[in-house]
Amino acid sequence: MANKDNASVWGGAGPRFVVLKPADGNVATMGNGVTIGFVAKSRVAVDEFHRLALQAGGSDAGAPGLRDFGPNVYAAYVRDLDGHKIVATCISAK
């Protein structure tokens, strides 16, 4: 388990469980502070996830790009039609 000021992470290289404080500082609710995450095999897959989610009516919650969570973390965030935040993440240089 690793702790930071705003996060706790359980797990290793495989499946992980992450608890974060909402980035906007507000109280955690269904649409704020809860994110469902998927591992993508490549950055291209992250880009495609984001494109298809928007095409299906989802909204942008963070365009594809590098994140400061660690080396090579490339992710894209969307909100589904009910407001749930979903992320696809690739931890690879390509």
Phi, psi and omega in degrees: 000134177242136180241142172230182179296329184239009185210152168227135183231130175241137179118178182232232183289339180269215180301143180230157173240123184237133175241123180236151169284145177304134183299332182272000177082355179279173179294141177292132177222183180307317183261001182221111179102358177239121179229132175263127185241147177231145175272130177255147182284340182205166176294327177298320178295323176297313179301317181293319175305311182297313181299312182292323178296317178293320178298328181277002177107359176289171179241152181291131175234012180155101183302156178304137178170174178290145179240158183269020180285342182168176181296135175064022178279112181242123187215161174220140181242140174223164170245135178282182185294342177263359178095001178289140178271133180231137180232142169245132185229137174238129178247073182208154180285355179221000000 
